[in-house]
Amino acid sequence: SHGVSGSVSIGTGPSKAGNSGGIIIETGKTYDGKSGDISILNGDGNYFDGGDIFLTAGRTSEPARHGGRIVLTGGEGSSSHSKDGGDGGPIIITGGEAKGENSNDSGGNFEVYGGS
């Protein structure tokens, strides 16, 4: 179709007396197979830069407290089998691939910054 696509917003309401609600996105447990994947993807575009994905933890204005954490944890390999038990899952971070044919085209960087 032609035109601009819409937005989807999932959120909990504000709270004036206590904690606000949480959001859980979870696949179901399986007893005879692999659990489902969860993917967060941006669509492709023809013009301008590609869309960004932002993960931002909560902020606080209370003195002597710190902002929320972002925690990435690989999956647990929970088998205790003595010959070949479970292995933990890796955390893989990869910069974007450059498909340009110019020698100045380069893949995306991996950048880490501390707070200021």
C-alpha positions, 0 to 999 in steps of 0.5 A: 500500500501507499502512504505512511504506516502507523505506530504500535504502543504497548505500555502501562499507565502512570502511577501516583501512589506506588510502582507502575506495572511491568511488561513481560514478553515471553514465549511458552514453555515446551516439554518436547522441543525448542522454545520459541524465539523473540525477535525485534526487527525494524523494517527496510527502507529505501531512503535515509538511514535505517531505523534505530532500536533503543533500549533505555532503562528507567531514570529516578529523581530520588537522591542517593538512588541510581537509574535502572540497569540494562541486563543481557543474560545468555540462556542457562544450559541447565543439564547436569549430565556428567558426560556433556551437560548443558552449556550457557548461551553466548551474548553476541553483539555484531555491527552492521555489514557494509554492502557499499562497493567504495573502499571507504564503506565500512561495517558498523562499529561496536562502541561502549561509553560510560556515563558522564 
